[in-house]
Amino acid sequence: MQKVRLGLIGYGKMGSGHAALILDGKIPRLALAAVATRSPAHRPSLSGVKFFTEPVALLKSGLVDAVLIATPHPSHAPLALAALKAGLHVLLEKPIAVHKAEAVRLIAAAKRRPQQVFGAVFNQRTNPYYRKIRELVRGGSLGAVRRINWTITNWFRSEAYYRSSAWRATWAGEGGGLLLNQCPHHLDLLQWMTGMPARVRAHCHFGRYHDIEVEDDVSAYLEYKDGAHAVFIASTGEAPGTNRLEIAADGGRIVYEHDVLQLTRNTTPASVFCRTSREFFLTPGTTEEKIAGLGQGGQHSDVLANFTVAILDGVPLIAPAVEGIHSLELANAMLLSAWTGQTVELPLNAALYEKWLKRKIAAGRKTGR
């Protein structure tokens, strides 16, 4: 195989964006061979591209080696499973499923087919700032992490946004709101950089700022097995918003905001200084380093290119889809905590969450607003 023939399932905002990158020749050795979309309005005339109205027809066509799935959330896992069973490589938009139990079933199917590449579109992993933070934290150069604060309230969305599609902001159409739509990238980054917590306590506000049934404002407290803790705050109703990540460790502090990474190192680890200093109010000496100008990385282009060379050359994936269960589990745990008013232990009880979600779907809006 000299070139990967890609089938695109879903031709909305995300799907058409992926298609444009391929058709503009920005992804070497990747060709758009087919598109499946049920909307006549989403069927532009593309030379050499076969259009289907049903995804199953595309999967059985023999025209593609791989598929990229960019459809509404509830169809992600069923379509990915069907594509894997058809023997195709799969690249799946986030989230990989709407609840953990569904993700477990999908991952089990993928593990039975190790020869097929199964990736997820977690494009923020290509951002050099987050890659640097992961290196610092995972590499241990700052010592043990003590506290994490991430405020991400620059997700502002208008009522017009939520009214643009009937599936948006409904339990049946999305499986959630802010946590399933806007936050999967940052929940993925959080666990990718700092690992998974042991328990979660969250407060979610449902329709606080918008006429929607799902969450649009979240404040969560995460506890880790080693004693570290994190506060995660997100909203689609605040303006102006904030995106600030702060990680306090024994050996210093990381602050990332406005595309500047401020790294402060303690000349003596805080724990050592605390035990050995005879001064009442003195703090450890510090050194400062500012990292800026790194850009945002290749984002979707890098993910598509990486998926291609993973198929053709066996290169490791930037974001294996099996890792997508972690961000999903965090989102599910936050919602379950809010619904029950209790702290949720991880690993999440997937069956319990699925029951709660089914109740919400049954009681929710059936066809949007």
Buried (B, 14 or more C-beta within 10 A) or exposed (E): EEEBBBBBBBBBEBBBEBBEBBBEEBBEBBBBBBBBBEEEEBBEEBEEBBBBEEBBEBBEBEBBBBBBBBBBBBBBBBBBBBBBEBEBBBBBBBBBBBBBBBBBBBBEBBEEBEEBBBBBBBBBBBBBBBBBBBEBBEEEEBBBBBEBBBBBBBBBBEEEEBBBBBBBBBBBBBBBBBBBBBBBBBBBBBBBBBBBBBBBBBBBBBBBBBEBBBBBBBBBBBBBEEEBBBBBBBBBBBEEBBBBBBBBBBBBBBBBEEBEBBBBBBEBBBBBBEEEEEEEEEEBEEEEEEBEEBEEBBBBBBBBBBBBBBBBEEBEBBBBBBBBBBBBBBBBBBBBBBBEEEEBEBEBBBEBBBEBBEEBBEEBBEEBE
